[in-house]
Amino acid sequence: MDDLSFPNSLEEHWMPFTANREFKKDPRLVVKSSGVHLWDHRGGQILDGSSGLFCVPAGHGRTEIADAVHAQLLSNDYAAPFQVSHPGSFELARKIAAITPEDINHVFFTNSGSESIDTALKIVMAYHRARGEGQRTRFVSRDRAYHGVNMGGVSLAGMVKNRETFTSVMPNVVCLRHTMSGDEPYLRGQPEKGVELADDLERFAQTYGGSTIAACFVEPIAGSTGCLVPPKGYLERLREICDAHGILLVFDEVITGFGRLGTPFAADAFGVVPDIMTMAKALTNGCQPMGAVGVKDMVYETVTEASPQSAIEFFHGYTYSGHPAACAAGIATQDIYKNEGLFDKAAKLSEYFLDKMFELESLDKIVGIRGYGLMAGIDLKPEGAPGAFGTALQKELFWNGLHVKFTGDTGILAPQFIATRENVDSMVDILRESLT
């Protein structure tokens, strides 16, 4: 058998979100992972400072998940999800519904956060059509938003590089202003000012007619753009405006869901319940591709009851929706979170983590730090072209023993919930040494 630790060729694989030509000259290959560490193909040990891509909070190499997936594949490797199912999909949906906010009791399975967003868009359309309000064709997103890379998510995107090449997107999308004012470059927790930015939604309702707007999509904390925490009262105000105009409020909880803020979901942390929630990433601890969309009872019932008995109510789904192996991974993951109290551990580690992150404020090459829960963004002083310094630092950090997810000149740290204070110290020490 070929040794996959040392591939014979790197050329055939077209890598996502990667400078392919540069990478293949100097690759960074992960060949092993366990706990809070990764190992590269040269034998170096690397702290996982961003939980993979925010999706492995319970740590790498969880044998409980691997064993559950293995057992599932041996007993039933696939069940067609259209008009047929398997017990695991219902059990995982039950476990998710048990921790989602009030009235969000129905779950539709996808295979990624991107698919969850496109599914949520379709659910919104189906809901309004079932209510006889098919004129609601406009969607509201936000500047600096990231909602995945399928065409629906690209249409909602507020990050220029994620959409400028892909011009044939959905029409009738307008964007709220983002919530980063720049007045407080070093900000821990929620900004005191900025609630008025939510009134952009009211302005759109007055400009286009509230009855033409189908839904407002927001990340409770904008993640990939650099941990933009909502101002106090901001999400509450969006909820009020949506209720006043019959607009559905959708939270993209792909990053913030399953404990990242020390609560099951950001909706719990901020005390605002959306109508629809998109999920993925930590749903299976990154061990199997999977996403989900949670909806309030009234959304599910409106769509399903609008169709005749025995008729398909929602013409949407994927070949691998609720795949047995993914469901097995999800069930095992949810059990780990509950049995080990990992959401509480994340909450307890948060204060120390943020204390250490804000110790970097004195470094000349850092011009901003934000944080909430077990998540922080650091802004670098640009050097050369936008994003050049961040890209170079990410590579250097990897070889110095730390994995950090970067978007341009902004790094996003999100330690695993099993991380120790010593792990956090090491992350910050490597960051400091690499930046000085």
C-alpha positions, 0 to 999 in steps of 0.5 A: 500500500502507498504511504500516504504520509509522503505522496508521490505527487502534489500536482493533481489535487486542486486545493481550496482557498490555497495558493496552489503553486506556492504551496506545492513548492513548500507543502505543509502536510499534517500526517497525524493528529491527537488531542490538541496537537497536529504533526507535520510531515517533517515530524514537527508538533503543532498546537491546533490554535483554531480547532482545525477550522473551528470544527474540532473542539473536543480534540483530535483522535477521539476513539469514541467517534471513530468506533461509532463510525466504524461500527455503523459502516459495518452494520449499515453503511448507507440508507437512501434519505428520500422516502427511506431513513435509518434510526440514527438520523432521528436520534441525532435530530433529537439530541440536537433539538434537545439543546437548541433554543426554545421552539427550534425542534425540527432539524434538516440534515446537510453535508456542510455549512455551505449546504446549510445556508442554501437549505435555509434559503430554500426553507425561507422561500417555501415558508413564505410561499406556503403562507401566500407571500411569494412576493417576499423575494428580497434577502438581507445579509451584512457587509463582511459576512461569510455564509459558505461558498455555494451560490446562495452563500456567495450571494449573501457574502459580504467579503469581496474576494469570495464573490467578485469572480462569481458574478452570476449570483442571486439578485435582490440581496442587500447588505447591512453595514458591519458592526466594526466601527474601528473606534475600539480596536482592542475590545473584549466582549460586546461594544457599548455603541452600535445598536443603531446599525441594526436600523439598516434593516428598518431602512431597507423595509421602508425603502423596499417594503417590509413585505418584500423581504423574506429573511435577514441572515446574520452570523451572531459573531462574524467569524471568518472575517475576524471575530466581530462581536455584536454591539449590545442590543444589536441582535435584539433590535434585529429581532424586533424589526423582523417581528414587525415586518414578518421577516424571518431571522436566520442565525448562521451558527456554523462557527458559534454553535456547539459551545464556542461561546460557552453556551450551546449556541450564540442564541443562548449567549445573547438571549435572542432566538432566531427562526432558523439556525444553520449548523455544521463544523462542531456538530461531528467534531469535524470527524465526518462532513455534516451540516444541519438546519434547525427551524422553529415549529411554526416554520416546519408546520407551515411548510409541511401542512401546506401540502396534501397528505402523502405528498412531498412537502419540501422538494430539497435534499442531498444524496448524503443527507443524514448519512448513517456514518455522519449521524453516528459521528454526530451522536457520539460527539453530542454524547462527549459534549454532554458527558464531559461538560465541554461547553462549561469547560469552554466557558471556564477557559474563556476568561483566561484565554482572553486575558492572555490574548489581550496581553499581545496588545503591546506588540507593534505589529498588532493593531487590534484584538477582539474576543468573546467566549473561546474565540478571538481575532487579531488584526496585523499591521499590513506589510505590502499588499493586503493579506501578504503579512497575514499569509506569511505569518500563518506559514511561519506559525505553522513551522513554529508549532502553531496552527492559526486560521487567517483571513487576510491580515486577521488571525482567528484563534479558537482553542479546543474545549479540552485545551489547558491553560498551559496550552493557551500559554504556549499559543500566546508565547508562539504568537509573541515570538513569531511577531517579534 
